[in-house]
């Protein structure tokens, strides 16, 4: 099990990033969460086997149609044993 926290910068809010991220994570088998941040970025945490998490990190580098991803910061973290994939409240 691995865990990655990503911060996505660019034109990434108002383009269905979170909703599409949920669908992608569920299809990859990743668990975690995604949320908008007040500074215009999108933050997400992905947990699971490397084969589920790494495709999600790669997906964040392009995002859904309409997104303009300028940069993605990725940080490794210890897994917390999350279940499911949800949209969290904006911060």
Backbone atoms as SQL, in Angstrom:
CREATE TABLE atoms (id INTEGER PRIMARY KEY, chain TEXT, resi INTEGER, resn TEXT, atom TEXT, x REAL, y REAL, z REAL);
INSERT INTO atoms VALUES
  (1, 'A', 1, 'UNK', 'N', 0.845, -1.191, 0.000),
  (2, 'A', 1, 'UNK', 'CA', 0.000, 0.000, 0.000),
  (3, 'A', 1, 'UNK', 'C', 0.880, 1.240, 0.000),
  (4, 'A', 2, 'UNK', 'N', 0.495, 2.222, -0.820),
  (5, 'A', 2, 'UNK', 'CA', 1.190, 3.493, -0.848),
  (6, 'A', 2, 'UNK', 'C', 0.163, 4.621, -0.748),
  (7, 'A', 3, 'UNK', 'N', 0.667, 5.804, -0.466),
  (8, 'A', 3, 'UNK', 'CA', -0.198, 6.988, -0.375),
  (9, 'A', 3, 'UNK', 'C', 0.541, 8.162, -1.005),
  (10, 'A', 4, 'UNK', 'N', -0.169, 8.890, -1.869),
  (11, 'A', 4, 'UNK', 'CA', 0.371, 10.091, -2.490),
  (12, 'A', 4, 'UNK', 'C', -0.616, 11.235, -2.272),
  (13, 'A', 5, 'UNK', 'N', -0.078, 12.399, -1.870),
  (14, 'A', 5, 'UNK', 'CA', -0.869, 13.630, -1.797),
  (15, 'A', 5, 'UNK', 'C', -0.442, 14.487, -2.974),
  (16, 'A', 6, 'UNK', 'N', -1.416, 14.970, -3.754),
  (17, 'A', 6, 'UNK', 'CA', -1.105, 15.801, -4.911),
  (18, 'A', 6, 'UNK', 'C', -1.772, 17.156, -4.773),
  (19, 'A', 7, 'UNK', 'N', -1.096, 18.167, -5.256),
  (20, 'A', 7, 'UNK', 'CA', -1.634, 19.516, -5.332),
  (21, 'A', 7, 'UNK', 'C', -1.532, 19.928, -6.789),
  (22, 'A', 8, 'UNK', 'N', -2.694, 20.186, -7.399),
  (23, 'A', 8, 'UNK', 'CA', -2.770, 20.461, -8.830),
  (24, 'A', 8, 'UNK', 'C', -2.999, 21.947, -9.029),
  (25, 'A', 9, 'UNK', 'N', -2.110, 22.568, -9.805),
  (26, 'A', 9, 'UNK', 'CA', -2.191, 24.011, -10.068),
  (27, 'A', 9, 'UNK', 'C', -2.541, 24.262, -11.527),
  (28, 'A', 10, 'UNK', 'N', -3.241, 25.366, -11.757),
  (29, 'A', 10, 'UNK', 'CA', -3.634, 25.749, -13.109),
  (30, 'A', 10, 'UNK', 'C', -5.105, 26.108, -13.116),
  (31, 'A', 11, 'UNK', 'N', -5.724, 26.019, -14.281),
  (32, 'A', 11, 'UNK', 'CA', -7.169, 26.243, -14.406),
  (33, 'A', 11, 'UNK', 'C', -7.848, 24.906, -14.154),
  (34, 'A', 12, 'UNK', 'N', -8.029, 24.577, -12.870),
  (35, 'A', 12, 'UNK', 'CA', -8.489, 23.238, -12.494),
  (36, 'A', 12, 'UNK', 'C', -9.770, 23.241, -11.664),
  (37, 'A', 13, 'UNK', 'N', -10.341, 24.392, -11.417),
  (38, 'A', 13, 'UNK', 'CA', -11.634, 24.461, -10.741),
  (39, 'A', 13, 'UNK', 'C', -12.685, 24.917, -11.749),
  (40, 'A', 14, 'UNK', 'N', -13.898, 24.399, -11.578),
  (41, 'A', 14, 'UNK', 'CA', -14.978, 24.739, -12.497),
  (42, 'A', 14, 'UNK', 'C', -14.936, 23.956, -13.796),
  (43, 'A', 15, 'UNK', 'N', -14.163, 22.859, -13.815),
  (44, 'A', 15, 'UNK', 'CA', -14.047, 22.033, -15.019),
  (45, 'A', 15, 'UNK', 'C', -14.361, 20.563, -14.719),
  (46, 'A', 16, 'UNK', 'N', -15.085, 20.320, -13.626),
  (47, 'A', 16, 'UNK', 'CA', -15.482, 18.971, -13.200),
  (48, 'A', 16, 'UNK', 'C', -14.284, 18.107, -12.814),
  (49, 'A', 17, 'UNK', 'N', -13.231, 18.742, -12.315),
  (50, 'A', 17, 'UNK', 'CA', -12.033, 17.997, -11.900),
  (51, 'A', 17, 'UNK', 'C', -12.376, 17.009, -10.797),
  (52, 'A', 18, 'UNK', 'N', -13.053, 17.471, -9.749),
  (53, 'A', 18, 'UNK', 'CA', -13.344, 16.592, -8.611),
  (54, 'A', 18, 'UNK', 'C', -14.252, 15.442, -9.009),
  (55, 'A', 19, 'UNK', 'N', -15.311, 15.734, -9.707),
  (56, 'A', 19, 'UNK', 'CA', -16.258, 14.684, -10.091),
  (57, 'A', 19, 'UNK', 'C', -15.586, 13.633, -10.972),
  (58, 'A', 20, 'UNK', 'N', -14.799, 14.091, -11.942),
  (59, 'A', 20, 'UNK', 'CA', -14.105, 13.161, -12.824),
  (60, 'A', 20, 'UNK', 'C', -13.051, 12.379, -12.057),
  (61, 'A', 21, 'UNK', 'N', -12.397, 13.018, -11.110),
  (62, 'A', 21, 'UNK', 'CA', -11.387, 12.354, -10.284),
  (63, 'A', 21, 'UNK', 'C', -12.009, 11.192, -9.508),
  (64, 'A', 22, 'UNK', 'N', -13.193, 11.390, -8.978),
  (65, 'A', 22, 'UNK', 'CA', -13.881, 10.319, -8.256),
  (66, 'A', 22, 'UNK', 'C', -14.110, 9.124, -9.180),
  (67, 'A', 23, 'UNK', 'N', -14.621, 9.377, -10.372),
  (68, 'A', 23, 'UNK', 'CA', -14.871, 8.276, -11.319),
  (69, 'A', 23, 'UNK', 'C', -13.579, 7.553, -11.687),
  (70, 'A', 24, 'UNK', 'N', -12.527, 8.323, -11.962),
  (71, 'A', 24, 'UNK', 'CA', -11.241, 7.727, -12.333),
  (72, 'A', 24, 'UNK', 'C', -10.677, 6.889, -11.187),
  (73, 'A', 25, 'UNK', 'N', -10.737, 7.424, -9.972),
  (74, 'A', 25, 'UNK', 'CA', -10.201, 6.697, -8.811),
  (75, 'A', 25, 'UNK', 'C', -10.964, 5.393, -8.590),
  (76, 'A', 26, 'UNK', 'N', -12.272, 5.455, -8.705),
  (77, 'A', 26, 'UNK', 'CA', -13.073, 4.242, -8.526),
  (78, 'A', 26, 'UNK', 'C', -12.734, 3.207, -9.591),
  (79, 'A', 27, 'UNK', 'N', -12.501, 3.649, -10.825),
  (80, 'A', 27, 'UNK', 'CA', -12.184, 2.681, -11.880),
  (81, 'A', 27, 'UNK', 'C', -10.774, 2.112, -11.720),
  (82, 'A', 28, 'UNK', 'N', -9.860, 2.877, -11.112),
  (83, 'A', 28, 'UNK', 'CA', -8.486, 2.390, -10.868),
  (84, 'A', 28, 'UNK', 'C', -8.382, 1.557, -9.605),
  (85, 'A', 29, 'UNK', 'N', -9.348, 1.697, -8.700),
  (86, 'A', 29, 'UNK', 'CA', -9.284, 0.992, -7.425),
  (87, 'A', 29, 'UNK', 'C', -8.543, 1.759, -6.346),
  (88, 'A', 30, 'UNK', 'N', -8.326, 3.058, -6.554),
  (89, 'A', 30, 'UNK', 'CA', -7.678, 3.889, -5.539),
  (90, 'A', 30, 'UNK', 'C', -8.728, 4.392, -4.550),
  (91, 'A', 31, 'UNK', 'N', -8.319, 4.602, -3.315),
  (92, 'A', 31, 'UNK', 'CA', -9.193, 5.199, -2.305),
  (93, 'A', 31, 'UNK', 'C', -8.580, 6.528, -1.888),
  (94, 'A', 32, 'UNK', 'N', -9.398, 7.370, -1.235),
  (95, 'A', 32, 'UNK', 'CA', -8.903, 8.659, -0.766),
  (96, 'A', 32, 'UNK', 'C', -9.940, 9.746, -0.911),
  (97, 'A', 33, 'UNK', 'N', -9.470, 10.949, -1.284),
  (98, 'A', 33, 'UNK', 'CA', -10.375, 12.085, -1.373),
  (99, 'A', 33, 'UNK', 'C', -9.790, 13.165, -2.291),
  (100, 'A', 34, 'UNK', 'N', -10.655, 14.101, -2.680),
  (101, 'A', 34, 'UNK', 'CA', -10.265, 15.244, -3.510),
  (102, 'A', 34, 'UNK', 'C', -11.046, 16.456, -3.029),
  (103, 'A', 35, 'UNK', 'N', -10.447, 17.649, -3.114),
  (104, 'A', 35, 'UNK', 'CA', -11.160, 18.869, -2.720),
  (105, 'A', 35, 'UNK', 'C', -10.556, 20.080, -3.413),
  (106, 'A', 36, 'UNK', 'N', -11.398, 21.114, -3.566),
  (107, 'A', 36, 'UNK', 'CA', -10.931, 22.415, -4.035),
  (108, 'A', 36, 'UNK', 'C', -10.327, 23.159, -2.859),
  (109, 'A', 37, 'UNK', 'N', -9.323, 23.979, -3.153),
  (110, 'A', 37, 'UNK', 'CA', -8.738, 24.855, -2.146),
  (111, 'A', 37, 'UNK', 'C', -9.045, 26.300, -2.527),
  (112, 'A', 38, 'UNK', 'N', -9.115, 27.147, -1.529),
  (113, 'A', 38, 'UNK', 'CA', -9.482, 28.542, -1.761),
  (114, 'A', 38, 'UNK', 'C', -8.497, 29.270, -2.667),
  (115, 'A', 39, 'UNK', 'N', -7.267, 28.770, -2.769),
  (116, 'A', 39, 'UNK', 'CA', -6.269, 29.429, -3.623),
  (117, 'A', 39, 'UNK', 'C', -6.384, 29.033, -5.097),
  (118, 'A', 40, 'UNK', 'N', -7.439, 28.256, -5.449),
  (119, 'A', 40, 'UNK', 'CA', -7.670, 27.871, -6.844),
  (120, 'A', 40, 'UNK', 'C', -7.055, 26.550, -7.240),
  (121, 'A', 41, 'UNK', 'N', -6.362, 25.891, -6.318),
  (122, 'A', 41, 'UNK', 'CA', -5.776, 24.590, -6.614),
  (123, 'A', 41, 'UNK', 'C', -6.754, 23.479, -6.248),
  (124, 'A', 42, 'UNK', 'N', -6.422, 22.271, -6.671),
  (125, 'A', 42, 'UNK', 'CA', -7.151, 21.068, -6.273),
  (126, 'A', 42, 'UNK', 'C', -6.163, 20.172, -5.540),
  (127, 'A', 43, 'UNK', 'N', -6.580, 19.658, -4.386),
  (128, 'A', 43, 'UNK', 'CA', -5.758, 18.765, -3.578),
  (129, 'A', 43, 'UNK', 'C', -6.428, 17.394, -3.542),
  (130, 'A', 44, 'UNK', 'N', -5.618, 16.340, -3.639),
  (131, 'A', 44, 'UNK', 'CA', -6.168, 14.986, -3.576),
  (132, 'A', 44, 'UNK', 'C', -5.183, 14.074, -2.854),
  (133, 'A', 45, 'UNK', 'N', -5.742, 13.041, -2.250),
  (134, 'A', 45, 'UNK', 'CA', -4.957, 11.985, -1.614),
  (135, 'A', 45, 'UNK', 'C', -5.424, 10.668, -2.213),
  (136, 'A', 46, 'UNK', 'N', -4.451, 9.866, -2.636),
  (137, 'A', 46, 'UNK', 'CA', -4.736, 8.548, -3.202),
  (138, 'A', 46, 'UNK', 'C', -3.994, 7.497, -2.394),
  (139, 'A', 47, 'UNK', 'N', -4.699, 6.437, -2.025),
  (140, 'A', 47, 'UNK', 'CA', -4.106, 5.303, -1.319),
  (141, 'A', 47, 'UNK', 'C', -4.472, 4.018, -2.037),
  (142, 'A', 48, 'UNK', 'N', -3.591, 3.033, -1.883),
  (143, 'A', 48, 'UNK', 'CA', -3.868, 1.714, -2.440),
  (144, 'A', 48, 'UNK', 'C', -2.604, 1.104, -2.984),
  (145, 'A', 49, 'UNK', 'N', -2.758, 0.045, -3.764),
  (146, 'A', 49, 'UNK', 'CA', -1.596, -0.555, -4.405),
  (147, 'A', 49, 'UNK', 'C', -0.997, 0.436, -5.409),
  (148, 'A', 50, 'UNK', 'N', 0.290, 0.300, -5.656),
  (149, 'A', 50, 'UNK', 'CA', 0.957, 1.201, -6.598),
  (150, 'A', 50, 'UNK', 'C', 0.243, 1.235, -7.949),
  (151, 'A', 51, 'UNK', 'N', -0.263, 0.082, -8.391),
  (152, 'A', 51, 'UNK', 'CA', -0.965, -0.006, -9.673),
  (153, 'A', 51, 'UNK', 'C', -2.273, 0.755, -9.712),
  (154, 'A', 52, 'UNK', 'N', -2.797, 1.148, -8.558),
  (155, 'A', 52, 'UNK', 'CA', -4.014, 1.959, -8.498),
  (156, 'A', 52, 'UNK', 'C', -3.679, 3.429, -8.279),
  (157, 'A', 53, 'UNK', 'N', -2.653, 3.703, -7.496),
  (158, 'A', 53, 'UNK', 'CA', -2.312, 5.083, -7.123),
  (159, 'A', 53, 'UNK', 'C', -1.567, 5.804, -8.238),
  (160, 'A', 54, 'UNK', 'N', -0.572, 5.176, -8.823),
  (161, 'A', 54, 'UNK', 'CA', 0.238, 5.866, -9.829),
  (162, 'A', 54, 'UNK', 'C', -0.569, 6.300, -11.057),
  (163, 'A', 55, 'UNK', 'N', -1.544, 5.493, -11.537),
  (164, 'A', 55, 'UNK', 'CA', -2.365, 5.989, -12.645),
  (165, 'A', 55, 'UNK', 'C', -3.160, 7.247, -12.271),
  (166, 'A', 56, 'UNK', 'N', -3.535, 7.376, -10.997),
  (167, 'A', 56, 'UNK', 'CA', -4.264, 8.575, -10.567),
  (168, 'A', 56, 'UNK', 'C', -3.356, 9.797, -10.540),
  (169, 'A', 57, 'UNK', 'N', -2.126, 9.605, -10.103),
  (170, 'A', 57, 'UNK', 'CA', -1.165, 10.712, -10.127),
  (171, 'A', 57, 'UNK', 'C', -0.946, 11.151, -11.578),
  (172, 'A', 58, 'UNK', 'N', -0.803, 10.183, -12.472),
  (173, 'A', 58, 'UNK', 'CA', -0.637, 10.501, -13.897),
  (174, 'A', 58, 'UNK', 'C', -1.869, 11.212, -14.442),
  (175, 'A', 59, 'UNK', 'N', -3.067, 10.768, -14.045),
  (176, 'A', 59, 'UNK', 'CA', -4.293, 11.420, -14.511),
  (177, 'A', 59, 'UNK', 'C', -4.332, 12.883, -14.053),
  (178, 'A', 60, 'UNK', 'N', -3.880, 13.148, -12.834),
  (179, 'A', 60, 'UNK', 'CA', -3.875, 14.527, -12.322),
  (180, 'A', 60, 'UNK', 'C', -2.985, 15.435, -13.157),
  (181, 'A', 61, 'UNK', 'N', -2.006, 14.895, -13.816),
  (182, 'A', 61, 'UNK', 'CA', -1.107, 15.709, -14.644),
  (183, 'A', 61, 'UNK', 'C', -1.797, 16.221, -15.904),
  (184, 'A', 62, 'UNK', 'N', -2.915, 15.606, -16.278),
  (185, 'A', 62, 'UNK', 'CA', -3.671, 16.090, -17.444),
  (186, 'A', 62, 'UNK', 'C', -5.063, 16.573, -17.057),
  (187, 'A', 63, 'UNK', 'N', -5.693, 15.913, -16.079),
  (188, 'A', 63, 'UNK', 'CA', -7.023, 16.312, -15.631),
  (189, 'A', 63, 'UNK', 'C', -8.097, 15.997, -16.645),
  (190, 'A', 64, 'UNK', 'N', -9.320, 16.446, -16.363),
  (191, 'A', 64, 'UNK', 'CA', -10.438, 16.199, -17.278),
  (192, 'A', 64, 'UNK', 'C', -10.375, 17.157, -18.466),
  (193, 'A', 65, 'UNK', 'N', -11.186, 16.900, -19.501),
  (194, 'A', 65, 'UNK', 'CA', -11.251, 17.860, -20.602),
  (195, 'A', 65, 'UNK', 'C', -11.658, 19.234, -20.054),
  (196, 'A', 66, 'UNK', 'N', -11.021, 20.265, -20.538),
  (197, 'A', 66, 'UNK', 'CA', -11.317, 21.615, -20.067),
  (198, 'A', 66, 'UNK', 'C', -10.352, 22.118, -19.018),
  (199, 'A', 67, 'UNK', 'N', -9.635, 21.214, -18.360),
  (200, 'A', 67, 'UNK', 'CA', -8.651, 21.634, -17.359),
  (201, 'A', 67, 'UNK', 'C', -7.355, 22.033, -18.055),
  (202, 'A', 68, 'UNK', 'N', -6.669, 22.986, -17.463),
  (203, 'A', 68, 'UNK', 'CA', -5.339, 23.372, -17.923),
  (204, 'A', 68, 'UNK', 'C', -4.393, 23.210, -16.737),
  (205, 'A', 69, 'UNK', 'N', -3.790, 22.034, -16.646),
  (206, 'A', 69, 'UNK', 'CA', -2.900, 21.717, -15.535),
  (207, 'A', 69, 'UNK', 'C', -1.533, 22.331, -15.827),
  (208, 'A', 70, 'UNK', 'N', -1.089, 23.195, -14.921),
  (209, 'A', 70, 'UNK', 'CA', 0.214, 23.839, -15.078),
  (210, 'A', 70, 'UNK', 'C', 1.306, 23.117, -14.291),
  (211, 'A', 71, 'UNK', 'N', 0.941, 22.582, -13.135),
  (212, 'A', 71, 'UNK', 'CA', 1.936, 21.926, -12.292),
  (213, 'A', 71, 'UNK', 'C', 1.238, 20.996, -11.309),
  (214, 'A', 72, 'UNK', 'N', 1.900, 19.890, -11.003),
  (215, 'A', 72, 'UNK', 'CA', 1.400, 18.947, -10.003),
  (216, 'A', 72, 'UNK', 'C', 2.532, 18.656, -9.025),
  (217, 'A', 73, 'UNK', 'N', 2.302, 18.978, -7.762),
  (218, 'A', 73, 'UNK', 'CA', 3.252, 18.654, -6.705),
  (219, 'A', 73, 'UNK', 'C', 2.798, 17.352, -6.049),
  (220, 'A', 74, 'UNK', 'N', 3.707, 16.403, -5.895),
  (221, 'A', 74, 'UNK', 'CA', 3.382, 15.084, -5.351),
  (222, 'A', 74, 'UNK', 'C', 4.244, 14.835, -4.118),
  (223, 'A', 75, 'UNK', 'N', 3.585, 14.370, -3.065),
  (224, 'A', 75, 'UNK', 'CA', 4.292, 14.069, -1.815),
  (225, 'A', 75, 'UNK', 'C', 3.892, 12.673, -1.342),
  (226, 'A', 76, 'UNK', 'N', 4.883, 11.858, -0.979),
  (227, 'A', 76, 'UNK', 'CA', 4.624, 10.545, -0.383),
  (228, 'A', 76, 'UNK', 'C', 4.243, 10.725, 1.078),
  (229, 'A', 77, 'UNK', 'N', 3.305, 9.925, 1.534),
  (230, 'A', 77, 'UNK', 'CA', 2.878, 9.938, 2.932),
  (231, 'A', 77, 'UNK', 'C', 2.619, 8.506, 3.377),
  (232, 'A', 78, 'UNK', 'N', 2.635, 8.268, 4.683),
  (233, 'A', 78, 'UNK', 'CA', 2.284, 6.920, 5.147),
  (234, 'A', 78, 'UNK', 'C', 0.787, 6.661, 4.963),
  (235, 'A', 79, 'UNK', 'N', 0.416, 5.485, 4.467),
  (236, 'A', 79, 'UNK', 'CA', -1.007, 5.164, 4.304),
  (237, 'A', 79, 'UNK', 'C', -1.752, 5.224, 5.639),
  (238, 'A', 80, 'UNK', 'N', -3.019, 5.645, 5.577),
  (239, 'A', 80, 'UNK', 'CA', -3.865, 5.734, 6.771),
  (240, 'A', 80, 'UNK', 'C', -4.956, 4.676, 6.796),
  (241, 'A', 81, 'UNK', 'N', -5.071, 3.898, 5.735),
  (242, 'A', 81, 'UNK', 'CA', -6.114, 2.873, 5.699),
  (243, 'A', 81, 'UNK', 'C', -7.479, 3.431, 5.351),
  (244, 'A', 82, 'UNK', 'N', -7.528, 4.394, 4.442),
  (245, 'A', 82, 'UNK', 'CA', -8.798, 4.984, 4.025),
  (246, 'A', 82, 'UNK', 'C', -9.631, 3.956, 3.270),
  (247, 'A', 83, 'UNK', 'N', -10.928, 4.246, 3.157),
  (248, 'A', 83, 'UNK', 'CA', -11.801, 3.398, 2.346),
  (249, 'A', 83, 'UNK', 'C', -12.692, 4.299, 1.508),
  (250, 'A', 84, 'UNK', 'N', -12.983, 3.861, 0.296),
  (251, 'A', 84, 'UNK', 'CA', -13.811, 4.635, -0.611),
  (252, 'A', 84, 'UNK', 'C', -13.062, 5.858, -1.153),
  (253, 'A', 85, 'UNK', 'N', -13.728, 6.587, -2.027),
  (254, 'A', 85, 'UNK', 'CA', -13.157, 7.818, -2.572),
  (255, 'A', 85, 'UNK', 'C', -14.244, 8.875, -2.557),
  (256, 'A', 86, 'UNK', 'N', -13.969, 10.020, -1.929),
  (257, 'A', 86, 'UNK', 'CA', -14.994, 11.042, -1.721),
  (258, 'A', 86, 'UNK', 'C', -14.483, 12.425, -2.095),
  (259, 'A', 87, 'UNK', 'N', -15.437, 13.322, -2.315),
  (260, 'A', 87, 'UNK', 'CA', -15.136, 14.737, -2.457),
  (261, 'A', 87, 'UNK', 'C', -15.236, 15.339, -1.053),
  (262, 'A', 88, 'UNK', 'N', -14.187, 15.989, -0.615),
  (263, 'A', 88, 'UNK', 'CA', -14.180, 16.643, 0.699),
  (264, 'A', 88, 'UNK', 'C', -14.585, 18.096, 0.551),
  (265, 'A', 89, 'UNK', 'N', -14.959, 18.657, 1.667),
  (266, 'A', 89, 'UNK', 'CA', -15.339, 20.073, 1.734),
  (267, 'A', 89, 'UNK', 'C', -14.153, 20.953, 1.331),
  (268, 'A', 90, 'UNK', 'N', -14.433, 22.019, 0.604),
  (269, 'A', 90, 'UNK', 'CA', -13.395, 22.952, 0.171),
  (270, 'A', 90, 'UNK', 'C', -12.717, 23.602, 1.361),
  (271, 'A', 91, 'UNK', 'N', -11.421, 23.887, 1.205),
  (272, 'A', 91, 'UNK', 'CA', -10.660, 24.627, 2.241),
  (273, 'A', 91, 'UNK', 'C', -9.871, 25.731, 1.586);
